[in-house]
Structures are given as structure tokens and as C-alpha cells.
Amino acid sequence: MNKRQALIAAALATVCAAGVGSATAAASATGDKEKCFGVAKAGQNDCAPSNGSHSCAGQGKTDMAATEWKYVAKGTCEKAGGKLTAPK
């Protein structure tokens, strides 16, 4: 195996490992956590906002934006000042 093949193999292994971790995180997130809108700090949102202004986690620009969400432990969202439903 030459250097190029080794680098490609390492990159593929990294991508595969990241995919497994994401699936595990998503599974645990739906089990004991809930989506909470309006509690994520800038850059700490978990995924795309409800208004579609960007498409990925960590891209929120303002603290506590109503459209940004973060997974929190079940039963703690509203106590933290968030909402369980996306704003209209």
C-alpha cells in the first residue's frame, strides 16, 4: 500500500467513525432528550434552525435565537426559558 492509499483509507475510516458517532448521538438524543428552541448560545445550536437560515450545527449567530434549538434533558426546556415548538 502506498502513501496515497494509506491516506485515503485513513480518511474513509474517519468519516465512517464520525457517521457511527452521529447515529449514536441522534439515538440517545431522542431517548432522554428533547429539542428546545430559544436556549442555544451563538455557535452552539445542534442543527439547522426552523427558519432555514443555515443548514448545520454550530452556525447560529446570536444567543437565544427563537429559531435555533439545542437538545436538552427531558423536562428542562421550559424551565430554562425555551419552548418545545418552533416559532411560526
Secondary structure as the mmCIF struct_conf table of DSSP 4:
data_model
#
loop_
_struct_conf.conf_type_id
_struct_conf.id
_struct_conf.beg_label_comp_id
_struct_conf.beg_label_asym_id
_struct_conf.beg_label_seq_id
_struct_conf.end_label_comp_id
_struct_conf.end_label_asym_id
_struct_conf.end_label_seq_id
HELX_RH_AL_P HELX_RH_AL_P1 LYS A 3 ASP A 32
STRN STRN1 LYS A 33 PHE A 37
TURN_TY1_P TURN_TY1_P1 GLY A 38 GLY A 38
HELX_LH_PP_P HELX_LH_PP_P1 ALA A 40 LYS A 41
TURN_TY1_P TURN_TY1_P2 ALA A 42 GLY A 43
BEND BEND1 ASP A 46 CYS A 47
TURN_TY1_P TURN_TY1_P3 SER A 50 ASN A 51
BEND BEND2 SER A 53 SER A 53
BEND BEND3 CYS A 56 CYS A 56
TURN_TY1_P TURN_TY1_P4 ALA A 57 GLY A 58
BEND BEND4 THR A 62 THR A 62
TURN_TY1_P TURN_TY1_P5 ASP A 63 MET A 64
TURN_TY1_P TURN_TY1_P6 ALA A 66 THR A 67
STRN STRN2 TRP A 69 ALA A 73
TURN_TY1_P TURN_TY1_P7 LYS A 74 GLY A 75
TURN_TY1_P TURN_TY1_P8 CYS A 77 CYS A 77
HELX_RH_3T_P HELX_RH_3T_P1 GLU A 78 ALA A 80
TURN_TY1_P TURN_TY1_P9 GLY A 81 GLY A 81
STRN STRN3 LYS A 83 LYS A 83
BEND BEND5 LEU A 84 THR A 85
#
